[in-house]
Amino acid sequence: MPAPLYEIERETLIAAVRELDSRGLVSGSSGNVSLRLPFEGGDERYLITPAGVTYDLLDAAGLVVVDGELEPVGAELVPSTESLLHLGIYRNRPDVNAIVHTHSLFASVAAVTSTHIPPIVDEMVVYIGGPIEVADYGFPGTPELAAAGVEALGDRRAVLLRNHGMCAVAPTLAEAMRVAVLVERVAQIYVHAETIGGATELPEFAVDAERQVYLMRSGLAGTD
Ligand SMILES: [Zn+2]
């Protein structure tokens, strides 16, 4: 049997999924992860986790390569039900090459209470680009969810999906993983802080300075 296409990318993605699972950021088959693959003959290609396969049973060969129409390329499994959201983000954010979507606990607490998380710790602005906004509700798997997620994400690296979960995006999968972990940590800090008097937002001058660092590091300087 020939080796599956994109072997290195498959191994990288499956390692990320296992880390999310071991950190408790995903469970069962909830959440999904994808990578933008090098264009093949000018066509879009993405590698994404399949729909409905629990992470303990998922291996590198079970990941799905899809084209720009989200049609599987040489695979038998069905791509994640949230593929439209991933595709929408990739098309709107040329700087993004990896997406991690989870239903992690504290991000979900914020998402189900429609609680946007203001800049409360410095690394949030440096690595996420500012606040974490909440996208309008969209039924899972629909173009409406994809459009709402893209809009609320803006040029930042994380977004909460109302009544659903969160998405972390970045130029590399390693960075998207760090953002996913950071979002959960920040959400946890914020939820706890709100129970003991309320979080204090960063001063504006710090947010401005850190946002410039974010834009420079992201290659987005001049677009603000
Ligand atoms: Zn989801």
Residues whose N, C-alpha, C, O or C-beta is under 5 A from the ligand:
A	BS01	ZN	G31 G165
